[in-house]
Amino acid sequence: MESLDETEETLRGQALVWKHMFAFADSMALKCAVELRIPDIIHSYGGRPVTLAQIASRIPSASPGTPYLARIMRLLVRKNIFSANGCPPDGSPESHETLYSLTPSSRWLLQGPGSELSLAPMVLMEDHPWLMSPWHCLGDCVRTGGIAFEMAHGRKVWDFASENPEFNRLFNDGMACTSKITVRAIVEGYKEGFESIGSLVDVGGGIGGALAEIIKSYPHIQGINFDLPHVVATAPAHERVTHVGGDMFDTVPQADAVFMKWIMHDWGDEDCVKILRNCRKAIPEKNGKVIIAEIVLKPEGGGMFDEMGLVFDMVMIAHSSGGKERDELEWKKILEEGGFPRYNIIKTPSLVSIIEAFPL
Ligand SMILES: C[S@@+](CC[C@H](N)C(=O)[O-])C[C@H]1O[C@@H](n2cnc3c(N)ncnc32)[C@H](O)[C@@H]1O
């Protein structure tokens, strides 16, 4: 007969499977809250806790499904995306209506006032059916060694973006919002690193958000935002930033230093080495450097973002063309082959670290 401990352990095992089987329900409830702008609605009441009816009244619909909303909010409260308490809204003891407030998590989901740093566009991007469908192909990736995004959409992610303006916008907006957040952290963690640089090229810089943020803190830097032509074609103008369209596998514009955020993780080792060699040609040999903002995997690490590093590695299987997240040894190998034998890793208060690498 099983002991009580064994029964408990078995049941916990079962509960864990249920949890992971439906983990996507968390993502979908989160996406729903962002689509309906629930964080903005709560915020619009000026910081006071609000009732469900008050939230529902600001959803643009003639007849919002309030009972659905209540159930979605109940889950999101349990997940600490929102908080709820039963304080009476009018002070009377008989009223026990639930009142909802923002938490430190939902403050990252604002899209209107107060949303300078927001992950909302990233939620809308990552949880869109276009980016969800390749996740169903992980098994086929293992079976065939193929590329999940191509299996789902018949072409690579960058070709899909160049043919589909709506996806292009969704993707670039998602990237730009995370850039703003991580660049703040990068500037905090790598203050002196940018000081001696006169010109900086952001390779694969998207619509230029990261470079614009860096230059806000370092107005002496002349920035070149370099990305594929269909991406820079939609980029807004930023002060002291020139947009240049091209292909980093052909050539990279010249500058004192290269910045690359979330580029190398999109590619396999051979492609990374090609990109690094082009970066090396673009900077002065003596005092040039590449500043790479990427995850440095610590698979067993206990840091706040270490588990997310492993999740991002799955994102790379689902969305990239042969890319992966790398641990320090893997970084060292491609840096050396790409012409950067010397490097430092600097931690920042974000998902990514800075890998500062030198040609000599
Ligand atoms: C994951 S996104 C990162 C964007 C930006 N660095 C950021 O972190 O927000 C990768 C970027 O690489 C760009 N890219 C892909 N292939 C490229 C190529 N061959 N040459 C230049 N840029 C490329 C994409 O258009 C995209 O903007």
Ligand as a Chemical Component Dictionary entry (heavy atoms), coordinates in Angstrom:
data_LIG
# 
_chem_comp.id                   LIG 
_chem_comp.type                 NON-POLYMER 
_chem_comp.pdbx_formal_charge   0 
_chem_comp.three_letter_code    LIG 
# 
loop_
_chem_comp_atom.comp_id 
_chem_comp_atom.atom_id 
_chem_comp_atom.alt_atom_id 
_chem_comp_atom.type_symbol 
_chem_comp_atom.charge 
_chem_comp_atom.model_Cartn_x 
_chem_comp_atom.model_Cartn_y 
_chem_comp_atom.model_Cartn_z 
_chem_comp_atom.pdbx_ordinal 
LIG C1  C1  C 0  14.717 40.061 -32.494 1  
LIG S1  S1  S 1  14.727 41.496 -33.464 2  
LIG C2  C2  C 0  15.610 42.612 -32.430 3  
LIG C3  C3  C 0  15.362 44.049 -32.766 4  
LIG C4  C4  C 0  16.068 45.040 -31.837 5  
LIG N1  N1  N 0  17.500 44.873 -31.827 6  
LIG C5  C5  C 0  15.524 44.921 -30.439 7  
LIG O1  O1  O 0  16.139 44.279 -29.604 8  
LIG O2  O2  O -1 14.435 45.469 -30.197 9  
LIG C6  C6  C 0  15.886 41.103 -34.733 10 
LIG C7  C7  C 0  16.092 42.196 -35.750 11 
LIG O3  O3  O 0  17.069 41.739 -36.713 12 
LIG C8  C8  C 0  16.692 42.264 -37.973 13 
LIG N2  N2  N 0  17.330 41.473 -39.037 14 
LIG C9  C9  C 0  17.057 40.204 -39.415 15 
LIG N3  N3  N 0  17.854 39.839 -40.427 16 
LIG C10 C10 C 0  18.647 40.906 -40.697 17 
LIG C11 C11 C 0  19.689 41.138 -41.663 18 
LIG N4  N4  N 0  20.050 40.179 -42.511 19 
LIG N5  N5  N 0  20.298 42.349 -41.668 20 
LIG C12 C12 C 0  19.934 43.329 -40.792 21 
LIG N6  N6  N 0  18.953 43.147 -39.839 22 
LIG C13 C13 C 0  18.316 41.953 -39.810 23 
LIG C14 C14 C 0  15.177 42.101 -37.951 24 
LIG O4  O4  O 0  14.547 42.861 -38.945 25 
LIG C15 C15 C 0  14.844 42.536 -36.526 26 
LIG O5  O5  O 0  14.608 43.915 -36.446 27 
# 
loop_
_chem_comp_bond.comp_id 
_chem_comp_bond.atom_id_1 
_chem_comp_bond.atom_id_2 
_chem_comp_bond.value_order 
_chem_comp_bond.pdbx_ordinal 
LIG C1  S1  SING 1  
LIG S1  C2  SING 2  
LIG S1  C6  SING 3  
LIG C2  C3  SING 4  
LIG C3  C4  SING 5  
LIG C4  N1  SING 6  
LIG C4  C5  SING 7  
LIG C5  O1  DOUB 8  
LIG C5  O2  SING 9  
LIG C6  C7  SING 10 
LIG C7  O3  SING 11 
LIG C7  C15 SING 12 
LIG O3  C8  SING 13 
LIG C8  N2  SING 14 
LIG C8  C14 SING 15 
LIG N2  C9  SING 16 
LIG N2  C13 SING 17 
LIG C9  N3  DOUB 18 
LIG N3  C10 SING 19 
LIG C10 C11 SING 20 
LIG C10 C13 DOUB 21 
LIG C11 N4  SING 22 
LIG C11 N5  DOUB 23 
LIG N5  C12 SING 24 
LIG C12 N6  DOUB 25 
LIG N6  C13 SING 26 
LIG C14 O4  SING 27 
LIG C14 C15 SING 28 
LIG C15 O5  SING 29 
# 
